[in-house]
Amino acid sequence: MAAGPVAAAETAAAAGGVAVKKASLDDVEEAMKDVVDPELGINVVDLGLVYGTFVDDDNIVTIDMTLTSAACPLTDVIEEQTRAALTTGPGGGLVQDFRINWVWLPPWGPDKITDDGREQLRALGFNV
């Protein structure tokens, strides 16, 4: 009988290798919906602030992210929320660690907001 993926991972672990389960990009995006812009109360995904994600073979995620303004003083708050969303929880979290790559190009604009984000902003009284 051939060894399946679980048996292969167990064998690698027994041989001293470390089997690492990589988080999917969809799972990372879903978890990032728990990261909320403190000023608007809307998550960073629906605001269009997450430009891209990459999960490496060690299950460390790099997130290309921007803010509505380069002068925003809330990067520490967003980084702490990201840490809680991605690295804590059952089994230690979704990813081993994370890095936010703050980017300013292309500049953020209202065109980056998702349809869900627009609905949430309208509910708060914004005209988007």
N, C-alpha and C positions, 0 to 999 in steps of 0.2 A: 504494500500500500504506500503510495507517495505521500510525502510530508506536505501538509497544507501550509498557508502563510502563518498561522498561529504557531504551529510546530517549528517552523523555520525561525520565527522570532524567539521562541523559547530556546531553541538550539543556539542562536547567536548570543542570547543573554547568558546561557550556561557556559559558553565558550569564552566569556569575558567581554563580548561585544554588548553594546547597549542598543536595544531596539527602541527607536523613537517614533511615536505616532505623530505625524504632522497634522496640524489643524488645517481644515479646508478654508479657502478664501471666503466662501459663503458663511462659514461658522464665525470667522473673524469679523466679517461685516455685521452679522447679526449681533455679536457681542458688543461691537462698537456703538450699537444703537442705545446701549446703556450709558454712554458718555454724552452728557447733556451740556450744551452751551449755558453757562451760569447766567448770562444776561437775558437770553431769550427763552430758556427752558425747553429747547428743542434739541434733539440729538444731532451730533456732528455729521452723521451719515446723511440724514434727510436735509440738513442745511447745505450739503454739498462740499463740506470741508475736507473730506477724505478723498484724496486724488488717486491713491493706489496703495496696494498692499502686496507684500512678498513674504512668504514663509520659507525659511531655509531648511536644510536637512536636519538641523539640530532643533527644529521647532521654535525658532526665534523669528518673530515677525517684525518687519520694518514697514512702517506706515508713512507714506508721503501725505502730509496734511498741511493745510493752511488755516488761516483765521480770517475773519471778516476784515481785520485791520492788522497791519504789521505792528502797530503800537499797542495791541491788546495785551493787558497785563495778566491775563488769566491762563498762561501756558502751564504754570505749575498745577493749577486746579484740574485742567484737562489731562495732564500727564498722570496725576494721581487717580483720576476716574478711569483712565485707560488701564493703569496697573490693576485696579480692582476688577475691571471688566474682563481682562484677559489672563491674569496670572493667579487669581484666587478662585476658590470654589472647590467642589468635590474633586478629589484626585490631584489637587494642586493647581488646577486651572487649565485653560484651553491651550496656552502656549508656555514654553519654558521661560521666555523673557520677551521684551519688546523694545523697539527703538522708534521714536518719532523723528522723522526727517522733516523739519519745518521748511516749507517751500513757499515762495511768494510769486512764482511765475508758473502758469498764468495766474494773474490776480483773480481773487474770488469776486464773483458778481452774483446777483440774484438769479441769473440764468442757470446757475449750478444747483439750485434748490430742487429737490425731487417733488413730485406731485403730492406725496404725503406731507412733506415739509411745507408746501404752499398751503395745504388745507389747515395745518396746525397754526401757521402764521395768520391766516384769515380768521381763525377762531380767536386769536389774540387781538384782532382788530387791525392787523396790517393789511395794506392793499398791495397784494403781489399777484 
